């Protein structure tokens, strides 16, 4: 029997807050660029939770050679440069 819920695809779907995209605040940029609130009615709370709660977000890279990676610990100088 074919599993209709199992989707096969080439690529990756990193999401804000996960190891390959740990900076959860980038979700604000995503929302502004795609106009998520205006076009889909999906809002972000002050803590960047999506409302309604069943909403999901990710960057989608549909290339067969794309792969997940984790970002390591960053240094204080990187934090200061990013925040500046």
N, C-alpha and C positions, 0 to 999 in steps of 0.2 A: 504494500500500500504506500502511495506517495504521501510524504509529509508536507502538506500545504503551508505549514507555518515555518518550515525550514527554508531560509532564503540563502542561496549561494551567490556570492558576489566576489569580485576582485577588488582589493583595496582595504583601507582601514577607516575607522570612524572614531578618532580620538575625541574625547569630550572634556569640557572644562572641569577641573577638580580632580582629574585622574592623572596617573603618573606621567603620561606623555604631554599633558597640558595642565600642570599643577596650579597655575595662576587662575583661580576662579573668577577674578575680577574682569578677565577678558570677555566674560559673558555679556557685560554691559556693552562693549564694542560690537559684539555680534548682534545684539538686540537692536542697536541703533542702525547698523548697516542694513539689516534685512527688514526693519520696521515690524518686528514680531508683534508688538502690542497693537499697532494700527491694522495690520493685515490679518493677524491670526487671533488676536485677543489674548495673547499669552503675556503675562506681566512678570516682572521680577520684584521680589520683596527686597527690603533693605539688606538682607543677608544673602541675596542673589538666588533664593529658592524660586523655582518657577511655579506660577499659578495659572491654570489649575495644576494640581500636583502630578497629574498623569502626563504632563508635558515632558518631552525629552529634547536635548540639543546636542549637536556634535558637528565637527568639521568632517566632511566626507571627501576622501581622496580615492577615486576609483581608478587606480593604476595597479596592474598585477604585480609590480615589483615593490610597491609601497609596503612598509613594515612598521610595527609599533616600536617605540623606544621609550626609555625613561630618562627624565632630566635629573641629574645628580644634585647634590647639595650645592647651593650657590653661596658665594662669599659676601661679606658685608659690603665690599666695594661694588659688587654687581647690584645689590639691593639699592645702594645709594644712587648709582648711575640710572637705574630703572625708575626710581622715584623722582629723580631730579628733572 
